[in-house]
Amino acid sequence: MVVEDGASEVDTRPRDRSGWVLAAVGFGLGLALGTLIAAPGPIPVAPDVTEPASSNAVAEPPEESSDSGVSGELPEFPDALVAVGNSLGSGHDYLLWPVGGPLVTRSMTGGGDVLLDATGQYIALSEEVPDLPGSLLSIGRFHRIQPVSSGVTGYDWHDSDSGQLAYTIEDDQAWRLYHVSGGFSASLVTTSTPNGGTVAAWGTWGYAIQLPDDRIQLLTRDGEPKDIETGTALASHESGWVLVEDDGLKLVSSGGGVRVLHGADVPDTVLAASFSRDGTRVAVVTRSGVMLVDLNDRDRVTIVPGYPGSWVTWSSDSRFVVSPARSGVSVYDVLDEETHNVLFGRDILVAQSVALSSRQDG
């Protein structure tokens, strides 16, 4: 055989077909095996897939829309907010919402008639005791609340100082007024008649004792009688003024002076009241809403839509009114005349604004 220059040699011998046959058989077996493996079967659930909750699961309360603190919801609000709300079971939640930072929730004991002191650090609450007159009063911080006295007929925090509480108890002969400091030690202030006297307001200026015949007994800080006025005491300011309802609103000085707030007619039952921190306004909660009265212009009365409740408070700069809401709390901006709802989704019993200068233990 002659091979020409530049041409390839071609093998003209017949090839062995057995290799092709084996390859074809192997391909068929592989295809059948692959079909068996791919047959439908149980589909595993990926580990990061969450099954839907059952219909009887308890929904978690909604989170705040911002974790940046009160300032994230209310940029001009100067304070932190402290509140006590209902929780699952018989206990309460103590809520601390800093100016900057997420809401902090702590569990605490349960009770009724919950009151926060002027700085929101101390809590007073009571509970009925079977076969005993009056109520069992307990006070303290959220993590350490302890009983103070049984047979209590009324109690109130000091209108400006932290951890100072006054309460009254009564027996068949008279009522007695006690003062309690933050150390839980009670001291007797005075004893008097007629029966039925309860502490309605007090401060460095003295005490306002509500008598059962719609009169108010004013006492000095040492418990000495000063004056008697008609009406129902609603709130007090550290300057010595007491807000009184008496067929309208009036201011009663701890020294006995009276200023009638003309034009501030209360539309229905008063549920709570509070002075602004600077003493220039009062907020009055009724079943119809919140009434704001400017004490420098007594004809200037603003009605803010609100929800009936037993408390109301102000921010430290006297610009914002914090009051109950159907869910969470309502914050009204006196300057911008706008209402904001915060802590939505929570059943709040009482709230207090806390100035940055007030120390808070979380």
Secondary structure, 3 states (H helix, E strand, C coil): CCCCCCCCCCCCCCCCCHHHHHHHHHHHHHHHHHHHHCCCCCCCCCCCCCCCCCCCCCCCCCCCCCCCCHHHHCCCCCCEEEEEEECCCCCEEEEEECCCCCCEEEEECCCEEEEECCCCCCEEEEEECCCCCCEEEEEEECCEEEEEEEEEEEEEECCCCCCCEEEEEECCCCEEEEEECCCCCEEEEEEECCCCCEEEEEECCEEEEEECCCEEEEECCCCCEEEEEECEEEEECCCCEEEEECCCEEEEECCCCEEECCCCCCCCCEEEEEECCCCCEEEEEECCEEEEEECCCCCCEEEECCCCCCCCEECCCCCEEEEECCCCEEEEECCCCEEEEECCCCCEEEEEEECCCCCCCC
